[in-house]
Amino acid sequence: MEPFLHPQPVGIIGGGTCSPSQYDTAYHVAFGLAGIRLAILCGGRSGVMEAACKGAFDAGGSAVALLPGVDPAGANPYATLVMPTGLGNRDQAITDGRPDFSRNRIIAMAASCLVAIGGATGTANEIKLGLLFGKKVCLENAPPPEDADRLDPRLLENNLIPMNGPEETVEAVLELVGTF
């Protein structure tokens, strides 16, 4: 028997609070991707992350929740695999007083590509990390990458892909990673 090749998950990133439109977009993108056997990776909490997990769950797929805290109960109820990390808590600031964004680094590296929907500082950080790791980033009304003015303009031009709606986003991700 030949082993089944497991693709890297698609990272869906965005704010813990979001508009109804952003929630709907995240849900439909995840539903479309999970419906064709692509796993979803996200931060596992509320907002865009919950919508992504719910979309994957409703499609019968998988959503990996990489939590910032140590309590698995912090995950939204739709996550199918919960991974508490203790990384990235706002309450656990690193030495200079800023939040620890280590979890963002793991999400950006582990994903085959990223879909950014809305968000703020944490999402901008994940976008920047994704770009630095050579990942394609589909943008749905997302913030510019953190320190975009200090990034190579070719990186932005070649790896940032503006999107217009869930269907277009699902098609773009399929072109990037294929189907399994």
Secondary structure, DSSP 8 states (H G I E B T S, - for coil): ---------EEEEE-SS--HHHHHHHHHHHHHHHTTT--EEE--SSTHHHHHHHHHHHTT--EEEEESSS-GGGS-TT-SEEEE-S-S-TTS--TTSS---HHHHHHHHHSSSEEEES--HHHHHHHHHHHHTT--EEEES----TTGGGS-HHHHHHHEEE--SHHHHHHHHHHHH---
